[in-house]
Amino acid sequence: MKIRIFRRLYTVRKYGKQEIIDGYPRAPYTDVKLRLNVQPLSADDLQALPEGQRMVKRVKAFGAARLASADEYEGVPGDRLYYQGLWWDCVSSVMWEHTALRHFRSEFTLLPPEDQEAAP
């Protein structure tokens, strides 16, 4: 059952494997449009985080697609979400099957200013 209520189209940047070009890591990417319900983390969500991670701005997103976090072993950066004029980095994406509305819950952290890229 797919319900699109509360979901809007957002740009998600999906990266491929990094290569070193002129001494700098570069990764090819494609921008895709996905329907997501994006929300700030609740007080309960923040309380569950280790103390040092509570200071980083975070959002959560609910949708039908599994998003990828960074894979250091393979050299693939995590997916990025363009939300409110800023890029956010995926740190987790987990399937929630506890209701008839099976979906993925993904969590993102705000990229620092030096890592922000141009708008899609």
TITOR-452611 format. One record per atom (N, C-alpha, C): residue number from 1; y, x, z. Coordinates in pm, whole numbers, plus 32768, in hexadecimal, padded with zeros to 4 digits. Atoms other than C-alpha are relative to their C-alpha. Layout:
+-------+-------+------+------+
: fikol : north : east :   up :
+-------+-------+------+------+
:   NUM :     Y :    X :    Z :
...
+-------+-------+------+------+
***
This chain:
+-------+-------+------+------+
: fikol : north : east :   up :
+-------+-------+------+------+
:     1 :  7F8B : 8055 : 8000 :
:     1 :  8000 : 8000 : 8000 :
:     1 :  807B : 805A : 8000 :
:     2 :  7F87 : 7FB0 : 8007 :
:     2 :  814A : 8096 : 7F97 :
:     2 :  8078 : 7FA6 : 8018 :
:     3 :  7F86 : 804A : 7FE2 :
:     3 :  8286 : 8012 : 8033 :
:     3 :  8075 : 805F : 7FEF :
:     4 :  7F8F : 7FA9 : 801C :
:     4 :  83CD : 80A1 : 7FB5 :
:     4 :  807A : 7FE1 : 8057 :
:     5 :  7F8F : 8025 : 7FAD :
:     5 :  84AA : 7FFE : 80BA :
:     5 :  802F : 807A : 8050 :
:     6 :  7FBF : 7F92 : 7FB7 :
:     6 :  8599 : 80F6 : 815E :
:     6 :  7FF2 : 8088 : 7FBB :
:     7 :  800F : 7F80 : 8044 :
:     7 :  853C : 8205 : 8062 :
:     7 :  8067 : 800B : 7F8F :
:     8 :  7FA0 : 7FE4 : 806B :
:     8 :  863E : 82A2 : 7F7C :
:     8 :  7FD0 : 8079 : 7FB3 :
:     9 :  8023 : 7F8B : 8050 :
:     9 :  8624 : 83A2 : 7E68 :
:     9 :  804B : 807B : 8033 :
:    10 :  7FC8 : 7F81 : 7FD5 :
:    10 :  865D : 8507 : 7EDD :
:    10 :  7FCA : 806E : 7FA5 :
:    11 :  802D : 7F8D : 804D :
:    11 :  8647 : 8652 : 7E26 :
:    11 :  7FB2 : 805E : 805B :
:    12 :  8052 : 7F9F : 7FBA :
:    12 :  8530 : 8736 : 7E9B :
:    12 :  7FE7 : 8074 : 7FA0 :
:    13 :  8013 : 7F88 : 8050 :
:    13 :  851E : 889B : 7E18 :
:    13 :  7F7A : 803D : 8026 :
:    14 :  8086 : 7FC8 : 7FEA :
:    14 :  83B6 : 8916 : 7DF2 :
:    14 :  7FFB : 808A : 7FBF :
:    15 :  8000 : 7F74 : 802C :
:    15 :  8387 : 8A8E : 7DD4 :
:    15 :  7F75 : 802D : 7FD6 :
:    16 :  807B : 7FBC : 8026 :
:    16 :  827F : 8B62 : 7D2A :
:    16 :  7FF8 : 8085 : 8049 :
:    17 :  8016 : 7F7F : 7FBF :
:    17 :  8202 : 8CBB : 7D8B :
:    17 :  8074 : 8060 : 7FE5 :
:    18 :  7F92 : 7FA0 : 800C :
:    18 :  830D : 8DC3 : 7DCC :
:    18 :  7FD8 : 807B : 7FB1 :
:    19 :  800F : 7F81 : 8044 :
:    19 :  833A : 8EF5 : 7CF2 :
:    19 :  8077 : 8057 : 8028 :
:    20 :  7F91 : 7FA3 : 7FE4 :
:    20 :  840F : 902B : 7D31 :
:    20 :  8041 : 8024 : 7F7B :
:    21 :  7FB4 : 7FE3 : 807A :
:    21 :  851B : 9048 : 7C22 :
:    21 :  807D : 804C : 8028 :
:    22 :  7F8F : 7FA9 : 7FDF :
:    22 :  8618 : 9165 : 7C36 :
:    22 :  800E : 8013 : 8097 :
:    23 :  7FFE : 7FE7 : 7F71 :
:    23 :  85B7 : 9199 : 7DA2 :
:    23 :  8016 : 7F86 : 8057 :
:    24 :  7FE8 : 807A : 7FB3 :
:    24 :  85F1 : 902E : 7E09 :
:    24 :  7F90 : 7F9C : 7FE7 :
:    25 :  8068 : 8065 : 8016 :
:    25 :  84EF : 8F1E : 7E44 :
:    25 :  8039 : 7F86 : 7FB9 :
:    26 :  7FD9 : 8077 : 804C :
:    26 :  850B : 8E00 : 7D4B :
:    26 :  7F86 : 7FA6 : 7FF2 :
:    27 :  806D : 8060 : 8011 :
:    27 :  843A : 8CC5 : 7D34 :
:    27 :  802B : 7F94 : 7F9E :
:    28 :  7FDE : 806E : 805B :
:    28 :  8433 : 8BCE : 7C14 :
:    28 :  7FF8 : 7F7C : 804C :
:    29 :  8003 : 8082 : 7FBC :
:    29 :  8476 : 8A67 : 7C79 :
:    29 :  8015 : 7F8F : 7F9D :
:    30 :  7FE4 : 807B : 8049 :
:    30 :  8480 : 8904 : 7BF9 :
:    30 :  8039 : 7F9C : 8063 :
:    31 :  7FC6 : 8069 : 7FAE :
:    31 :  8555 : 87EC : 7C82 :
:    31 :  7FBE : 7F7C : 7FDA :
:    32 :  803D : 8084 : 8016 :
:    32 :  84A7 : 869B : 7CAC :
:    32 :  8049 : 7F9A : 8056 :
:    33 :  7FC6 : 806E : 7FB4 :
:    33 :  8527 : 854B : 7D23 :
:    33 :  7F8E : 7FB7 : 8047 :
:    34 :  8065 : 8046 : 7FB0 :
:    34 :  845B : 84AF : 7E3D :
:    34 :  8042 : 7F94 : 8053 :
:    35 :  7FD1 : 806B : 7FA7 :
:    35 :  8483 : 836B : 7EFE :
:    35 :  7FD7 : 8024 : 808F :
:    36 :  8018 : 7FD9 : 7F74 :
:    36 :  84A8 : 83C6 : 806E :
:    36 :  8058 : 7FAE : 805D :
:    37 :  7FB0 : 8037 : 7F94 :
:    37 :  8523 : 8330 : 81B1 :
:    37 :  8021 : 8078 : 8059 :
:    38 :  7FD5 : 7F89 : 7FB7 :
:    38 :  85EC : 844F : 824D :
:    38 :  804E : 7FD5 : 807C :
:    39 :  7FC1 : 8023 : 7F81 :
:    39 :  8658 : 843C : 83BB :
:    39 :  8013 : 807E : 8055 :
:    40 :  7FF6 : 7F92 : 7FA0 :
:    40 :  86DA : 8528 : 84C7 :
:    40 :  7F8D : 7FF5 : 8065 :
:    41 :  8067 : 8005 : 7F99 :
:    41 :  85DE : 8587 : 85D2 :
:    41 :  8033 : 7FB3 : 8079 :
:    42 :  7FDC : 804C : 7F88 :
:    42 :  85DD : 84A1 : 8700 :
:    42 :  8002 : 805D : 8079 :
:    43 :  7FFD : 7FB1 : 7F84 :
:    43 :  8614 : 851C : 8863 :
:    43 :  7F72 : 8025 : 802A :
:    44 :  808C : 7FE2 : 7FDD :
:    44 :  849B : 8504 : 889E :
:    44 :  7FC7 : 806D : 7FA6 :
:    45 :  802E : 7F98 : 805C :
:    45 :  8455 : 85D3 : 8765 :
:    45 :  8036 : 8089 : 802A :
:    46 :  7FC2 : 7F82 : 7FD8 :
:    46 :  8549 : 86DE : 87D9 :
:    46 :  7FC5 : 8035 : 8083 :
:    47 :  8038 : 7FD7 : 7F7F :
:    47 :  84B9 : 86E3 : 8939 :
:    47 :  7F78 : 8042 : 7FEF :
:    48 :  8086 : 7FCA : 8017 :
:    48 :  8360 : 8733 : 88AA :
:    48 :  8004 : 808D : 7FC4 :
:    49 :  7FF4 : 7F7B : 803C :
:    49 :  83E4 : 886F : 87FF :
:    49 :  800F : 806C : 806B :
:    50 :  7FE4 : 7F91 : 7FA3 :
:    50 :  83E2 : 89C4 : 88A9 :
:    50 :  8097 : 8011 : 800E :
:    51 :  7F71 : 7FFD : 7FE3 :
:    51 :  8535 : 8A06 : 8946 :
:    51 :  8053 : 804A : 7F98 :
:    52 :  7FB3 : 7FB3 : 8061 :
:    52 :  85A7 : 8B0E : 884C :
:    52 :  8012 : 7FB8 : 7F7B :
:    53 :  7FF8 : 8047 : 807F :
:    53 :  8566 : 8A25 : 8726 :
:    53 :  8056 : 7F82 : 8009 :
:    54 :  7FAE : 8079 : 7FF0 :
:    54 :  8635 : 8905 : 87B5 :
:    54 :  808E : 8014 : 7FCF :
:    55 :  7F76 : 7FE4 : 8028 :
:    55 :  8778 : 89B1 : 874E :
:    55 :  8012 : 7FF7 : 7F68 :
:    56 :  7FF7 : 8005 : 8092 :
:    56 :  8727 : 89A9 : 85D8 :
:    56 :  8005 : 7F6E : 7FD4 :
:    57 :  7FF6 : 808A : 8031 :
:    57 :  8793 : 886D : 8521 :
:    57 :  7F82 : 7FDE : 7FB1 :
:    58 :  807C : 802E : 803F :
:    58 :  8664 : 87A6 : 84AD :
:    58 :  800C : 7F6F : 7FD5 :
:    59 :  8010 : 808A : 802A :
:    59 :  8614 : 8669 : 83F0 :
:    59 :  7F6C : 7FE9 : 7FE3 :
:    60 :  8088 : 8023 : 8026 :
:    60 :  84D0 : 85B1 : 83AE :
:    60 :  8007 : 7FA2 : 7F89 :
:    61 :  8004 : 8054 : 8077 :
:    61 :  846B : 8501 : 826D :
:    61 :  7F76 : 7FC1 : 7FF5 :
:    62 :  807C : 804A : 8013 :
:    62 :  8364 : 83FA : 8229 :
:    62 :  7FF5 : 7FDC : 7F6C :
:    63 :  8013 : 801E : 808D :
:    63 :  82D1 : 83D3 : 80CC :
:    63 :  7F6F : 8009 : 7FD8 :
:    64 :  8089 : 8002 : 8033 :
:    64 :  819D : 83BD : 7FF1 :
:    64 :  7FCE : 8089 : 7FD5 :
:    65 :  8027 : 7F7D : 8033 :
:    65 :  819D : 852B : 7F83 :
:    65 :  7FF4 : 8068 : 806F :
:    66 :  800D : 7F8F : 7FA4 :
:    66 :  811D : 8658 : 8045 :
:    66 :  8061 : 806C : 7FD1 :
:    67 :  7FA3 : 7F94 : 801F :
:    67 :  822C : 8761 : 8053 :
:    67 :  7FC8 : 8080 : 8039 :
:    68 :  803B : 7F80 : 7FD9 :
:    68 :  81E3 : 88D2 : 807B :
:    68 :  805F : 8050 : 8059 :
:    69 :  7FB4 : 7FA0 : 7FB1 :
:    69 :  8257 : 89BB : 818D :
:    69 :  7FE5 : 808A : 7FC4 :
:    70 :  800D : 7F7A : 8038 :
:    70 :  827A : 8B30 : 8143 :
:    70 :  7F73 : 8037 : 8017 :
:    71 :  8082 : 7FBE : 7FF6 :
:    71 :  8139 : 8BF0 : 8101 :
:    71 :  8018 : 8096 : 7FEF :
:    72 :  7FE2 : 7F70 : 8005 :
:    72 :  8179 : 8D5D : 815B :
:    72 :  7F90 : 804F : 7FBD :
:    73 :  8071 : 7FB8 : 8039 :
:    73 :  801D : 8DCB : 80F2 :
:    73 :  8005 : 7FFD : 7F68 :
:    74 :  7FF8 : 800F : 8092 :
:    74 :  8048 : 8D43 : 7F8F :
:    74 :  8089 : 8024 : 7FC9 :
:    75 :  7F79 : 7FDE : 802D :
:    75 :  81BC : 8D96 : 7F82 :
:    75 :  8048 : 7F8B : 7FBF :
:    76 :  7FC0 : 8078 : 8037 :
:    76 :  822C : 8C30 : 7F3E :
:    76 :  805F : 7FC6 : 8067 :
:    77 :  7FA1 : 803E : 7FA2 :
:    77 :  836B : 8BAC : 7FE1 :
:    77 :  7FDF : 7F6C : 8014 :
:    78 :  8015 : 808D : 7FE5 :
:    78 :  8362 : 8A53 : 807F :
:    78 :  8058 : 7FA8 : 7FA8 :
:    79 :  7FAE : 8060 : 8049 :
:    79 :  83E3 : 891C : 7FD1 :
:    79 :  8085 : 7FEE : 8047 :
:    80 :  7F7B : 8016 : 7FC7 :
:    80 :  8552 : 88D2 : 8005 :
:    80 :  8031 : 7F75 : 7FDC :
:    81 :  7FC8 : 8086 : 800F :
:    81 :  85FB : 8782 : 8032 :
:    81 :  8098 : 800A : 7FF8 :
:    82 :  7F6E : 8005 : 8009 :
:    82 :  8760 : 8744 : 7FBE :
:    82 :  802C : 7F7D : 8043 :
:    83 :  7FDC : 8074 : 7FAD :
:    83 :  87F1 : 865A : 80C7 :
:    83 :  808C : 8015 : 8039 :
:    84 :  7F76 : 7FFD : 7FCF :
:    84 :  895E : 8612 : 811C :
:    84 :  804B : 807E : 7FD4 :
:    85 :  7FB7 : 7F90 : 8039 :
:    85 :  89DA : 872A : 803A :
:    85 :  7FCF : 8089 : 802C :
:    86 :  8036 : 7F81 : 7FCE :
:    86 :  8900 : 8838 : 80DC :
:    86 :  7F6B : 8009 : 7FE0 :
:    87 :  808F : 7FE8 : 8016 :
:    87 :  87A9 : 88D3 : 80A2 :
:    87 :  7FB9 : 8012 : 8086 :
:    88 :  8054 : 7FFB : 7F89 :
:    88 :  869B : 88A9 : 81AA :
:    88 :  7F77 : 8035 : 7FD8 :
:    89 :  807F : 7FBF : 801D :
:    89 :  8557 : 8973 : 81B9 :
:    89 :  7F8D : 7FB8 : 8046 :
:    90 :  8074 : 8044 : 7FC7 :
:    90 :  8405 : 88C9 : 81EE :
:    90 :  7FB3 : 805D : 805D :
:    91 :  804D : 7FB0 : 7FA0 :
:    91 :  8352 : 8948 : 8325 :
:    91 :  7F78 : 7FC1 : 801F :
:    92 :  8083 : 8040 : 7FEE :
:    92 :  8236 : 8848 : 8334 :
:    92 :  7FFB : 7F7F : 7FAF :
:    93 :  8018 : 807E : 8045 :
:    93 :  819F : 8722 : 8279 :
:    93 :  7F74 : 7FD3 : 8025 :
:    94 :  8080 : 802E : 7FC8 :
:    94 :  808A : 8656 : 8319 :
:    94 :  7FE9 : 7F6E : 7FD8 :
:    95 :  8025 : 808A : 8022 :
:    95 :  7FD1 : 851D : 82A7 :
:    95 :  7FF3 : 7FAC : 807E :
:    96 :  800E : 8061 : 7F92 :
:    96 :  7FF7 : 83F4 : 8393 :
:    96 :  7FAD : 7F8D : 7FCB :
:    97 :  805A : 8069 : 802E :
:    97 :  7ED4 : 8305 : 836A :
:    97 :  7FEA : 7F95 : 806A :
:    98 :  8017 : 805C : 7F90 :
:    98 :  7EFC : 8239 : 84A7 :
:    98 :  802B : 7F71 : 7FE5 :
:    99 :  7FDB : 8089 : 8024 :
:    99 :  7F86 : 8106 : 83F3 :
:    99 :  7FD5 : 7FE7 : 7F6F :
:   100 :  801F : 8021 : 808C :
:   100 :  7F4D : 8052 : 82A9 :
:   100 :  8061 : 8044 : 7FA1 :
:   101 :  7F9B : 7FBE : 8052 :
:   101 :  8083 : 8107 : 822C :
:   101 :  7FEC : 8097 : 8000 :
:   102 :  801C : 7F70 : 8004 :
:   102 :  7FDE : 825A : 81FA :
:   102 :  8075 : 8049 : 7FC0 :
:   103 :  7F8F : 7FB4 : 8034 :
:   103 :  80F1 : 835A : 81C6 :
:   103 :  8000 : 808C : 803C :
:   104 :  7FEF : 7F79 : 7FCB :
:   104 :  8156 : 84C2 : 81FF :
:   104 :  8080 : 8004 : 8053 :
:   105 :  7F8B : 7FE5 : 7FAE :
:   105 :  8245 : 8527 : 8314 :
:   105 :  801E : 8093 : 7FF0 :
:   106 :  7FD8 : 7F75 : 8017 :
:   106 :  82FD : 8662 : 82B2 :
:   106 :  8078 : 8020 : 8057 :
:   107 :  7F8F : 7FD6 : 7FAD :
:   107 :  83EE : 8728 : 8386 :
:   107 :  8046 : 8075 : 7FBC :
:   108 :  7FAD : 7F9D : 8043 :
:   108 :  850D : 87FE : 8307 :
:   108 :  8064 : 803D : 8061 :
:   109 :  7F96 : 7FBF : 7FB4 :
:   109 :  85FC : 88FD : 839F :
:   109 :  8071 : 8022 : 7F9F :
:   110 :  7F8C : 7FE1 : 8052 :
:   110 :  875B : 893C : 831F :
:   110 :  8000 : 8094 : 7FDD :
:   111 :  7FF6 : 7F74 : 8029 :
:   111 :  8779 : 8A7A : 8253 :
:   111 :  8086 : 8038 : 802D :
:   112 :  7F80 : 7FC5 : 7FD8 :
:   112 :  8884 : 8B6D : 82CE :
:   112 :  8060 : 8006 : 7F88 :
:   113 :  7F9D : 8002 : 806D :
:   113 :  89C9 : 8B7B : 8203 :
:   113 :  7FE5 : 8067 : 7F93 :
:   114 :  8018 : 7F98 : 8067 :
:   114 :  8966 : 8CC1 : 8154 :
:   114 :  7F8B : 7FE0 : 7FA4 :
:   115 :  8071 : 8025 : 8054 :
:   115 :  8829 : 8C1F : 80CB :
:   115 :  8017 : 7F7D : 7FB4 :
:   116 :  7FE2 : 807B : 8047 :
:   116 :  88CE : 8ADF : 804F :
:   116 :  8016 : 801E : 7F6C :
:   117 :  7FF3 : 7FF0 : 8091 :
:   117 :  88BA : 8ABB : 7ED5 :
:   117 :  805C : 7F93 : 7FCB :
:   118 :  7FAA : 8065 : 803F :
:   118 :  898B : 89F3 : 7DE0 :
:   118 :  7FB7 : 7F79 : 7FFF :
:   119 :  8039 : 8087 : 8006 :
:   119 :  8957 : 887B : 7DCF :
:   119 :  7FA9 : 7FF3 : 7F82 :
:   120 :  8058 : 8011 : 8075 :
:   120 :  8841 : 880A : 7CE3 :
:   120 :  804A : 7FBD : 7F8C :
+-------+-------+------+------+
***
